[in-house]
Amino acid sequence: MVLTERKEHIEILNLYLRGEAETIAISGDDSARSRKLKHDQIRAGNFQILLATGQLLGEGFDVHGIDTIVLAFPFSFEGKLVQYIGRLRGEGLKYVIDFHDEKVEFLDRQFKKRKKFYKEKLNLNDSA
């Protein structure tokens, strides 16, 4: 599952990925009917990559079978991080792919706040 805040980001990623994998791109721009169809596809597990806005996949939206989350946007709020990581359920290894851009001060600061959560709450070290 790839999470971002920008609908345009979802559209661009979907253009690149849809020829390589079964993707579902879901955002607030989808009509109620389209969103319901996509939710049904997601519940049935008919996808390889789910592209979505973090806001749309907020509380009350369960996605089963997710083993990897790619955080493709900057944020620092611990509640969001808990919510997104909480999507990784079930047996087996789970992965969170997070990006650190230390050359952009704002992005560096945001990442360091998430990293603190990873260390303190998930007991992950720097190499994880």
N, CA, C and O atoms as a GROMACS GRO file, in nm:
protein
  512
    1MET      N    1   0.085  -0.116   0.000
    1MET     CA    2   0.000   0.000   0.000
    1MET      C    3   0.090   0.123   0.000
    1MET      O    4   0.182   0.134   0.081
    2VAL      N    5   0.062   0.214  -0.092
    2VAL     CA    6   0.135   0.340  -0.101
    2VAL      C    7   0.041   0.451  -0.055
    2VAL      O    8  -0.067   0.470  -0.111
    3LEU      N    9   0.083   0.524   0.048
    3LEU     CA   10   0.002   0.634   0.100
    3LEU      C   11   0.067   0.767   0.068
    3LEU      O   12   0.189   0.784   0.081
    4THR      N   13  -0.015   0.861   0.026
    4THR     CA   14   0.030   0.996  -0.002
    4THR      C   15  -0.081   1.092   0.038
    4THR      O   16  -0.190   1.049   0.075
    5GLU      N   17  -0.056   1.221   0.030
    5GLU     CA   18  -0.159   1.321   0.059
    5GLU      C   19  -0.214   1.384  -0.068
    5GLU      O   20  -0.316   1.452  -0.064
    6ARG      N   21  -0.149   1.362  -0.178
    6ARG     CA   22  -0.184   1.432  -0.303
    6ARG      C   23  -0.252   1.339  -0.402
    6ARG      O   24  -0.200   1.233  -0.436
    7LYS      N   25  -0.369   1.379  -0.447
    7LYS     CA   26  -0.443   1.300  -0.547
    7LYS      C   27  -0.362   1.290  -0.676
    7LYS      O   28  -0.363   1.186  -0.742
    8GLU      N   29  -0.294   1.398  -0.712
    8GLU     CA   30  -0.213   1.398  -0.834
    8GLU      C   31  -0.100   1.296  -0.824
    8GLU      O   32  -0.062   1.233  -0.923
    9HIS      N   33  -0.046   1.281  -0.705
    9HIS     CA   34   0.060   1.184  -0.681
    9HIS      C   35   0.008   1.042  -0.708
    9HIS      O   36   0.077   0.961  -0.769
   10ILE      N   37  -0.112   1.014  -0.662
   10ILE     CA   38  -0.175   0.883  -0.686
   10ILE      C   39  -0.191   0.860  -0.836
   10ILE      O   40  -0.159   0.752  -0.886
   11GLU      N   41  -0.240   0.960  -0.906
   11GLU     CA   42  -0.261   0.947  -1.051
   11GLU      C   43  -0.130   0.918  -1.124
   11GLU      O   44  -0.126   0.830  -1.211
   12ILE      N   45  -0.025   0.990  -1.089
   12ILE     CA   46   0.105   0.970  -1.155
   12ILE      C   47   0.161   0.832  -1.124
   12ILE      O   48   0.207   0.762  -1.213
   13LEU      N   49   0.157   0.794  -0.996
   13LEU     CA   50   0.207   0.660  -0.959
   13LEU      C   51   0.127   0.551  -1.029
   13LEU      O   52   0.184   0.451  -1.074
   14ASN      N   53  -0.003   0.570  -1.038
   14ASN     CA   54  -0.088   0.471  -1.105
   14ASN      C   55  -0.051   0.458  -1.253
   14ASN      O   56  -0.048   0.347  -1.307
   15LEU      N   57  -0.022   0.570  -1.319
   15LEU     CA   58   0.019   0.565  -1.460
   15LEU      C   59   0.145   0.481  -1.477
   15LEU      O   60   0.156   0.403  -1.572
   16TYR      N   61   0.240   0.496  -1.386
   16TYR     CA   62   0.365   0.421  -1.395
   16TYR      C   63   0.349   0.274  -1.359
   16TYR      O   64   0.414   0.188  -1.418
   17LEU      N   65   0.263   0.245  -1.263
   17LEU     CA   66   0.256   0.109  -1.209
   17LEU      C   67   0.152   0.018  -1.271
   17LEU      O   68   0.168  -0.104  -1.267
   18ARG      N   69   0.048   0.073  -1.326
   18ARG     CA   70  -0.065  -0.012  -1.368
   18ARG      C   71  -0.030  -0.112  -1.479
   18ARG      O   72  -0.097  -0.214  -1.491
   19GLY      N   73   0.070  -0.085  -1.558
   19GLY     CA   74   0.113  -0.182  -1.658
   19GLY      C   75   0.200  -0.293  -1.602
   19GLY      O   76   0.220  -0.396  -1.666
   20GLU      N   77   0.251  -0.271  -1.481
   20GLU     CA   78   0.342  -0.366  -1.418
   20GLU      C   79   0.275  -0.452  -1.311
   20GLU      O   80   0.323  -0.561  -1.279
   21ALA      N   81   0.165  -0.403  -1.255
   21ALA     CA   82   0.099  -0.474  -1.144
   21ALA      C   83  -0.050  -0.439  -1.144
   21ALA      O   84  -0.093  -0.342  -1.208
   22GLU      N   85  -0.127  -0.520  -1.072
   22GLU     CA   86  -0.269  -0.490  -1.056
   22GLU      C   87  -0.282  -0.382  -0.949
   22GLU      O   88  -0.256  -0.407  -0.831
   23THR      N   89  -0.320  -0.262  -0.991
   23THR     CA   90  -0.329  -0.150  -0.898
   23THR      C   91  -0.473  -0.109  -0.876
   23THR      O   92  -0.560  -0.127  -0.962
   24ILE      N   93  -0.495  -0.053  -0.760
   24ILE     CA   94  -0.620   0.017  -0.730
   24ILE      C   95  -0.578   0.153  -0.681
   24ILE      O   96  -0.504   0.165  -0.583
   25ALA      N   97  -0.625   0.257  -0.748
   25ALA     CA   98  -0.597   0.394  -0.708
   25ALA      C   99  -0.726   0.453  -0.655
   25ALA      O  100  -0.826   0.459  -0.726
   26ILE      N  101  -0.724   0.496  -0.530
   26ILE     CA  102  -0.847   0.546  -0.468
   26ILE      C  103  -0.818   0.679  -0.398
   26ILE      O  104  -0.721   0.694  -0.323
   27SER      N  105  -0.905   0.776  -0.426
   27SER     CA  106  -0.888   0.908  -0.365
   27SER      C  107  -1.025   0.972  -0.347
   27SER      O  108  -1.128   0.916  -0.385
   28GLY      N  109  -1.024   1.089  -0.289
   28GLY     CA  110  -1.148   1.163  -0.267
   28GLY      C  111  -1.215   1.207  -0.395
   28GLY      O  112  -1.332   1.246  -0.393
   29ASP      N  113  -1.145   1.201  -0.508
   29ASP     CA  114  -1.205   1.237  -0.637
   29ASP      C  115  -1.299   1.130  -0.690
   29ASP      O  116  -1.379   1.157  -0.780
   30ASP      N  117  -1.289   1.007  -0.637
   30ASP     CA  118  -1.376   0.899  -0.684
   30ASP      C  119  -1.520   0.924  -0.643
   30ASP      O  120  -1.547   0.972  -0.533
   31SER      N  121  -1.612   0.892  -0.733
   31SER     CA  122  -1.754   0.902  -0.700
   31SER      C  123  -1.787   0.797  -0.594
   31SER      O  124  -1.709   0.704  -0.572
   32ALA      N  125  -1.900   0.811  -0.530
   32ALA     CA  126  -1.943   0.714  -0.428
   32ALA      C  127  -1.952   0.575  -0.489
   32ALA      O  128  -1.912   0.477  -0.426
   33ARG      N  129  -2.004   0.566  -0.610
   33ARG     CA  130  -2.018   0.436  -0.678
   33ARG      C  131  -1.881   0.375  -0.708
   33ARG      O  132  -1.858   0.256  -0.684
   34SER      N  133  -1.791   0.457  -0.761
   34SER     CA  134  -1.656   0.410  -0.792
   34SER      C  135  -1.583   0.367  -0.665
   34SER      O  136  -1.515   0.264  -0.663
   35ARG      N  137  -1.598   0.445  -0.560
   35ARG     CA  138  -1.533   0.413  -0.433
   35ARG      C  139  -1.585   0.279  -0.378
   35ARG      O  140  -1.507   0.199  -0.326
   36LYS      N  141  -1.716   0.256  -0.389
   36LYS     CA  142  -1.774   0.130  -0.342
   36LYS      C  143  -1.719   0.012  -0.421
   36LYS      O  144  -1.684  -0.091  -0.364
   37LEU      N  145  -1.710   0.027  -0.554
   37LEU     CA  146  -1.654  -0.080  -0.637
   37LEU      C  147  -1.509  -0.109  -0.599
   37LEU      O  148  -1.468  -0.225  -0.591
   38LYS      N  149  -1.434  -0.004  -0.575
   38LYS     CA  150  -1.294  -0.022  -0.536
   38LYS      C  151  -1.282  -0.085  -0.398
   38LYS      O  152  -1.195  -0.169  -0.375
   39HIS      N  153  -1.369  -0.045  -0.306
   39HIS     CA  154  -1.369  -0.107  -0.172
   39HIS      C  155  -1.397  -0.256  -0.184
   39HIS      O  156  -1.335  -0.337  -0.115
   40ASP      N  157  -1.492  -0.293  -0.271
   40ASP     CA  158  -1.524  -0.435  -0.292
   40ASP      C  159  -1.402  -0.510  -0.347
   40ASP      O  160  -1.373  -0.621  -0.304
   41GLN      N  161  -1.332  -0.448  -0.442
   41GLN     CA  162  -1.210  -0.509  -0.498
   41GLN      C  163  -1.104  -0.527  -0.390
   41GLN      O  164  -1.037  -0.630  -0.383
   42ILE      N  165  -1.091  -0.426  -0.306
   42ILE     CA  166  -0.992  -0.430  -0.198
   42ILE      C  167  -1.026  -0.542  -0.100
   42ILE      O  168  -0.940  -0.621  -0.062
   43ARG      N  169  -1.152  -0.549  -0.059
   43ARG     CA  170  -1.195  -0.654   0.035
   43ARG      C  171  -1.174  -0.793  -0.023
   43ARG      O  172  -1.143  -0.888   0.049
   44ALA      N  173  -1.193  -0.806  -0.155
   44ALA     CA  174  -1.174  -0.935  -0.221
   44ALA      C  175  -1.026  -0.967  -0.245
   44ALA      O  176  -0.992  -1.079  -0.283
   45GLY      N  177  -0.940  -0.869  -0.222
   45GLY     CA  178  -0.797  -0.890  -0.242
   45GLY      C  179  -0.755  -0.889  -0.388
   45GLY      O  180  -0.652  -0.947  -0.423
   46ASN      N  181  -0.835  -0.824  -0.473
   46ASN     CA  182  -0.807  -0.821  -0.617
   46ASN      C  183  -0.714  -0.706  -0.654
   46ASN      O  184  -0.751  -0.618  -0.732
   47PHE      N  185  -0.595  -0.706  -0.597
   47PHE     CA  186  -0.497  -0.603  -0.628
   47PHE      C  187  -0.360  -0.648  -0.578
   47PHE      O  188  -0.349  -0.736  -0.492
   48GLN      N  189  -0.258  -0.587  -0.634
   48GLN     CA  190  -0.122  -0.606  -0.584
   48GLN      C  191  -0.072  -0.481  -0.514
   48GLN      O  192  -0.001  -0.488  -0.413
   49ILE      N  193  -0.110  -0.366  -0.569
   49ILE     CA  194  -0.068  -0.238  -0.512
   49ILE      C  195  -0.190  -0.149  -0.494
   49ILE      O  196  -0.266  -0.127  -0.587
   50LEU      N  197  -0.206  -0.099  -0.372
   50LEU     CA  198  -0.312  -0.005  -0.342
   50LEU      C  199  -0.249   0.132  -0.326
   50LEU      O  200  -0.160   0.152  -0.244
   51LEU      N  201  -0.297   0.228  -0.407
   51LEU     CA  202  -0.250   0.366  -0.401
   51LEU      C  203  -0.364   0.448  -0.341
   51LEU      O  204  -0.475   0.446  -0.394
   52ALA      N  205  -0.338   0.518  -0.233
   52ALA     CA  206  -0.448   0.588  -0.166
   52ALA      C  207  -0.398   0.709  -0.090
   52ALA      O  208  -0.280   0.720  -0.056
   53THR      N  209  -0.490   0.800  -0.063
   53THR     CA  210  -0.458   0.911   0.026
   53THR      C  211  -0.473   0.861   0.169
   53THR      O  212  -0.563   0.782   0.200
   54GLY      N  213  -0.385   0.906   0.254
   54GLY     CA  214  -0.391   0.867   0.394
   54GLY      C  215  -0.523   0.907   0.457
   54GLY      O  216  -0.578   0.834   0.540
   55GLN      N  217  -0.575   1.022   0.417
   55GLN     CA  218  -0.702   1.070   0.471
   55GLN      C  219  -0.816   0.975   0.435
   55GLN      O  220  -0.902   0.948   0.519
   56LEU      N  221  -0.817   0.925   0.314
   56LEU     CA  222  -0.924   0.836   0.270
   56LEU      C  223  -0.918   0.702   0.344
   56LEU      O  224  -1.021   0.642   0.372
   57LEU      N  225  -0.798   0.657   0.374
   57LEU     CA  226  -0.783   0.530   0.445
   57LEU      C  227  -0.766   0.553   0.594
   57LEU      O  228  -0.689   0.485   0.661
   58GLY      N  229  -0.839   0.649   0.645
   58GLY     CA  230  -0.836   0.680   0.787
   58GLY      C  231  -0.908   0.575   0.868
   58GLY      O  232  -0.921   0.460   0.828
   59GLU      N  233  -0.955   0.616   0.982
   59GLU     CA  234  -1.023   0.524   1.073
   59GLU      C  235  -1.142   0.459   1.007
   59GLU      O  236  -1.212   0.521   0.926
   60GLY      N  237  -1.165   0.334   1.043
   60GLY     CA  238  -1.284   0.263   0.996
   60GLY      C  239  -1.270   0.199   0.860
   60GLY      O  240  -1.368   0.146   0.807
   61PHE      N  241  -1.152   0.201   0.802
   61PHE     CA  242  -1.131   0.138   0.671
   61PHE      C  243  -1.028   0.028   0.688
   61PHE      O  244  -0.910   0.055   0.706
   62ASP      N  245  -1.073  -0.096   0.682
   62ASP     CA  246  -0.983  -0.209   0.701
   62ASP      C  247  -0.940  -0.267   0.567
   62ASP      O  248  -1.022  -0.287   0.477
   63VAL      N  249  -0.813  -0.292   0.556
   63VAL     CA  250  -0.756  -0.355   0.438
   63VAL      C  251  -0.679  -0.477   0.487
   63VAL      O  252  -0.582  -0.464   0.562
   64HIS      N  253  -0.722  -0.595   0.447
   64HIS     CA  254  -0.656  -0.718   0.490
   64HIS      C  255  -0.551  -0.760   0.387
   64HIS      O  256  -0.563  -0.730   0.268
   65GLY      N  257  -0.449  -0.827   0.434
   65GLY     CA  258  -0.348  -0.880   0.344
   65GLY      C  259  -0.238  -0.783   0.307
   65GLY      O  260  -0.158  -0.811   0.217
   66ILE      N  261  -0.231  -0.670   0.375
   66ILE     CA  262  -0.126  -0.572   0.347
   66ILE      C  263  -0.002  -0.610   0.428
   66ILE      O  264  -0.010  -0.628   0.549
   67ASP      N  265   0.112  -0.624   0.360
   67ASP     CA  266   0.235  -0.655   0.432
   67ASP      C  267   0.338  -0.542   0.424
   67ASP      O  268   0.439  -0.545   0.493
   68THR      N  269   0.310  -0.442   0.338
   68THR     CA  270   0.404  -0.332   0.321
   68THR      C  271   0.328  -0.200   0.304
   68THR      O  272   0.230  -0.192   0.231
   69ILE      N  273   0.376  -0.098   0.374
   69ILE     CA  274   0.322   0.037   0.357
   69ILE      C  275   0.438   0.126   0.316
   69ILE      O  276   0.543   0.127   0.379
   70VAL      N  277   0.416   0.202   0.209
   70VAL     CA  278   0.513   0.301   0.164
   70VAL      C  279   0.457   0.438   0.201
   70VAL      O  280   0.350   0.477   0.154
   71LEU      N  281   0.528   0.510   0.285
   71LEU     CA  282   0.487   0.644   0.325
   71LEU      C  283   0.550   0.742   0.227
   71LEU      O  284   0.668   0.776   0.238
   72ALA      N  285   0.470   0.787   0.131
   72ALA     CA  286   0.522   0.868   0.021
   72ALA      C  287   0.489   1.016   0.037
   72ALA      O  288   0.471   1.088  -0.061
   73PHE      N  289   0.481   1.060   0.162
   73PHE     CA  290   0.457   1.201   0.189
   73PHE      C  291   0.508   1.234   0.329
   73PHE      O  292   0.514   1.146   0.415
   74PRO      N  293   0.545   1.360   0.352
   74PRO     CA  294   0.600   1.396   0.483
   74PRO      C  295   0.489   1.428   0.583
   74PRO      O  296   0.390   1.494   0.550
   75PHE      N  297   0.506   1.380   0.704
   75PHE     CA  298   0.419   1.416   0.815
   75PHE      C  299   0.492   1.380   0.943
   75PHE      O  300   0.588   1.303   0.941
   76SER      N  301   0.448   1.435   1.054
   76SER     CA  302   0.515   1.404   1.181
   76SER      C  303   0.418   1.362   1.290
   76SER      O  304   0.462   1.316   1.396
   77PHE      N  305   0.289   1.375   1.269
   77PHE     CA  306   0.191   1.345   1.373
   77PHE      C  307   0.191   1.197   1.408
   77PHE      O  308   0.164   1.112   1.323
   78GLU      N  309   0.222   1.167   1.533
   78GLU     CA  310   0.233   1.028   1.578
   78GLU      C  311   0.102   0.951   1.560
   78GLU      O  312   0.104   0.832   1.528
   79GLY      N  313  -0.011   1.018   1.580
   79GLY     CA  314  -0.141   0.952   1.564
   79GLY      C  315  -0.160   0.898   1.423
   79GLY      O  316  -0.214   0.788   1.406
   80LYS      N  317  -0.118   0.973   1.323
   80LYS     CA  318  -0.125   0.927   1.184
   80LYS      C  319  -0.038   0.803   1.164
   80LYS      O  320  -0.080   0.705   1.102
   81LEU      N  321   0.082   0.810   1.218
   81LEU     CA  322   0.176   0.700   1.202
   81LEU      C  323   0.121   0.572   1.266
   81LEU      O  324   0.129   0.464   1.208
   82VAL      N  325   0.065   0.585   1.385
   82VAL     CA  326   0.004   0.470   1.453
   82VAL      C  327  -0.108   0.413   1.367
   82VAL      O  328  -0.119   0.291   1.350
   83GLN      N  329  -0.191   0.501   1.313
   83GLN     CA  330  -0.304   0.458   1.230
   83GLN      C  331  -0.256   0.386   1.104
   83GLN      O  332  -0.311   0.281   1.069
   84TYR      N  333  -0.157   0.438   1.037
   84TYR     CA  334  -0.108   0.377   0.913
   84TYR      C  335  -0.040   0.243   0.941
   84TYR      O  336  -0.065   0.144   0.872
   85ILE      N  337   0.046   0.240   1.042
   85ILE     CA  338   0.115   0.115   1.075
   85ILE      C  339   0.015   0.010   1.123
   85ILE      O  340   0.036  -0.110   1.104
   86GLY      N  341  -0.093   0.055   1.184
   86GLY     CA  342  -0.198  -0.036   1.229
   86GLY      C  343  -0.266  -0.110   1.116
   86GLY      O  344  -0.338  -0.206   1.141
   87ARG      N  345  -0.246  -0.067   0.993
   87ARG     CA  346  -0.302  -0.137   0.876
   87ARG      C  347  -0.230  -0.268   0.849
   87ARG      O  348  -0.280  -0.355   0.778
   88LEU      N  349  -0.112  -0.282   0.907
   88LEU     CA  350  -0.032  -0.404   0.888
   88LEU      C  351  -0.072  -0.506   0.994
   88LEU      O  352  -0.027  -0.500   1.108
   89ARG      N  353  -0.157  -0.598   0.955
   89ARG     CA  354  -0.208  -0.697   1.051
   89ARG      C  355  -0.178  -0.838   1.002
   89ARG      O  356  -0.144  -0.859   0.886
   90GLY      N  357  -0.192  -0.932   1.093
   90GLY     CA  358  -0.178  -1.072   1.055
   90GLY      C  359  -0.038  -1.125   1.077
   90GLY      O  360   0.048  -1.059   1.135
   91GLU      N  361  -0.019  -1.246   1.030
   91GLU     CA  362   0.107  -1.319   1.048
   91GLU      C  363   0.213  -1.272   0.948
   91GLU      O  364   0.183  -1.206   0.849
   92GLY      N  365   0.336  -1.306   0.979
   92GLY     CA  366   0.445  -1.282   0.886
   92GLY      C  367   0.510  -1.146   0.904
   92GLY      O  368   0.466  -1.063   0.983
   93LEU      N  369   0.616  -1.126   0.828
   93LEU     CA  370   0.690  -1.001   0.832
   93LEU      C  371   0.608  -0.887   0.773
   93LEU      O  372   0.533  -0.907   0.678
   94LYS      N  373   0.624  -0.770   0.830
   94LYS     CA  374   0.557  -0.649   0.783
   94LYS      C  375   0.664  -0.543   0.760
   94LYS      O  376   0.765  -0.539   0.831
   95TYR      N  377   0.642  -0.458   0.661
   95TYR     CA  378   0.741  -0.358   0.625
   95TYR      C  379   0.678  -0.219   0.618
   95TYR      O  380   0.566  -0.202   0.568
   96VAL      N  381   0.752  -0.121   0.669
   96VAL     CA  382   0.717   0.020   0.651
   96VAL      C  383   0.834   0.082   0.577
   96VAL      O  384   0.948   0.081   0.625
   97ILE      N  385   0.806   0.135   0.459
   97ILE     CA  386   0.909   0.202   0.381
   97ILE      C  387   0.889   0.351   0.398
   97ILE      O  388   0.786   0.407   0.359
   98ASP      N  389   0.988   0.414   0.457
   98ASP     CA  390   0.981   0.555   0.488
   98ASP      C  391   1.103   0.621   0.424
   98ASP      O  392   1.208   0.558   0.409
   99PHE      N  393   1.090   0.745   0.386
   99PHE     CA  394   1.196   0.815   0.316
   99PHE      C  395   1.255   0.926   0.402
   99PHE      O  396   1.183   0.997   0.473
  100HIS      N  397   1.387   0.939   0.394
  100HIS     CA  398   1.457   1.042   0.470
  100HIS      C  399   1.536   1.129   0.373
  100HIS      O  400   1.631   1.083   0.309
  101ASP      N  401   1.495   1.254   0.362
  101ASP     CA  402   1.567   1.351   0.279
  101ASP      C  403   1.633   1.450   0.375
  101ASP      O  404   1.571   1.547   0.417
  102GLU      N  405   1.758   1.424   0.407
  102GLU     CA  406   1.826   1.507   0.505
  102GLU      C  407   1.872   1.641   0.449
  102GLU      O  408   1.916   1.727   0.524
  103LYS      N  409   1.861   1.660   0.318
  103LYS     CA  410   1.905   1.786   0.257
  103LYS      C  411   1.797   1.894   0.260
  103LYS      O  412   1.826   2.012   0.242
  104VAL      N  413   1.673   1.853   0.284
  104VAL     CA  414   1.564   1.949   0.295
  104VAL      C  415   1.524   1.953   0.442
  104VAL      O  416   1.471   1.856   0.495
  105GLU      N  417   1.551   2.065   0.507
  105GLU     CA  418   1.534   2.075   0.652
  105GLU      C  419   1.396   2.032   0.700
  105GLU      O  420   1.384   1.957   0.797
  106PHE      N  421   1.291   2.077   0.632
  106PHE     CA  422   1.154   2.042   0.671
  106PHE      C  423   1.133   1.890   0.667
  106PHE      O  424   1.078   1.832   0.761
  107LEU      N  425   1.177   1.826   0.558
  107LEU     CA  426   1.160   1.681   0.544
  107LEU      C  427   1.246   1.605   0.645
  107LEU      O  428   1.203   1.503   0.698
  108ASP      N  429   1.364   1.654   0.670
  108ASP     CA  430   1.454   1.594   0.768
  108ASP      C  431   1.390   1.597   0.907
  108ASP      O  432   1.391   1.497   0.979
  109ARG      N  433   1.334   1.710   0.944
  109ARG     CA  434   1.270   1.726   1.075
  109ARG      C  435   1.151   1.631   1.090
  109ARG      O  436   1.133   1.567   1.194
  110GLN      N  437   1.069   1.624   0.985
  110GLN     CA  438   0.952   1.536   0.988
  110GLN      C  439   0.994   1.390   1.005
  110GLN      O  440   0.936   1.316   1.085
  111PHE      N  441   1.095   1.348   0.929
  111PHE     CA  442   1.142   1.211   0.939
  111PHE      C  443   1.196   1.180   1.078
  111PHE      O  444   1.169   1.074   1.134
  112LYS      N  445   1.272   1.272   1.135
  112LYS     CA  446   1.331   1.248   1.267
  112LYS      C  447   1.223   1.228   1.373
  112LYS      O  448   1.244   1.151   1.467
  113LYS      N  449   1.111   1.294   1.359
  113LYS     CA  450   1.000   1.272   1.453
  113LYS      C  451   0.942   1.132   1.435
  113LYS      O  452   0.910   1.065   1.533
  114ARG      N  453   0.928   1.087   1.310
  114ARG     CA  454   0.879   0.951   1.286
  114ARG      C  455   0.980   0.848   1.335
  114ARG      O  456   0.944   0.746   1.393
  115LYS      N  457   1.108   0.876   1.312
  115LYS     CA  458   1.214   0.785   1.355
  115LYS      C  459   1.212   0.768   1.507
  115LYS      O  460   1.234   0.658   1.558
  116LYS      N  461   1.187   0.876   1.578
  116LYS     CA  462   1.179   0.869   1.725
  116LYS      C  463   1.067   0.772   1.765
  116LYS      O  464   1.085   0.693   1.858
  117PHE      N  465   0.955   0.778   1.697
  117PHE     CA  466   0.844   0.685   1.724
  117PHE      C  467   0.888   0.542   1.696
  117PHE      O  468   0.864   0.453   1.778
  118TYR      N  469   0.953   0.520   1.583
  118TYR     CA  470   0.998   0.385   1.548
  118TYR      C  471   1.089   0.329   1.658
  118TYR      O  472   1.076   0.212   1.696
  119LYS      N  473   1.180   0.412   1.709
  119LYS     CA  474   1.274   0.368   1.812
  119LYS      C  475   1.204   0.341   1.945
  119LYS      O  476   1.223   0.236   2.006
  120GLU      N  477   1.122   0.437   1.989
  120GLU     CA  478   1.062   0.428   2.122
  120GLU      C  479   0.946   0.331   2.130
  120GLU      O  480   0.934   0.257   2.228
  121LYS      N  481   0.862   0.329   2.030
  121LYS     CA  482   0.740   0.248   2.037
  121LYS      C  483   0.754   0.111   1.972
  121LYS      O  484   0.690   0.015   2.014
  122LEU      N  485   0.838   0.102   1.870
  122LEU     CA  486   0.852  -0.024   1.797
  122LEU      C  487   0.986  -0.092   1.824
  122LEU      O  488   1.012  -0.202   1.775
  123ASN      N  489   1.072  -0.023   1.902
  123ASN     CA  490   1.202  -0.078   1.940
  123ASN      C  491   1.289  -0.113   1.819
  123ASN      O  492   1.358  -0.215   1.818
  124LEU      N  493   1.285  -0.026   1.718
  124LEU     CA  494   1.367  -0.047   1.599
  124LEU      C  495   1.495   0.034   1.612
  124LEU      O  496   1.494   0.145   1.664
  125ASN      N  497   1.605  -0.022   1.565
  125ASN     CA  498   1.731   0.050   1.569
  125ASN      C  499   1.754   0.122   1.436
  125ASN      O  500   1.671   0.115   1.346
  126ASP      N  501   1.867   0.190   1.424
  126ASP     CA  502   1.895   0.269   1.304
  126ASP      C  503   1.905   0.187   1.177
  126ASP      O  504   1.876   0.238   1.069
  127SER      N  505   1.945   0.062   1.188
  127SER     CA  506   1.962  -0.019   1.067
  127SER      C  507   1.832  -0.079   1.017
  127SER      O  508   1.826  -0.130   0.906
  128ALA      N  509   1.727  -0.074   1.099
  128ALA     CA  510   1.600  -0.135   1.058
  128ALA      C  511   1.530  -0.052   0.955
  128ALA      O  512   1.421  -0.088   0.909
   0.00000   0.00000   0.00000
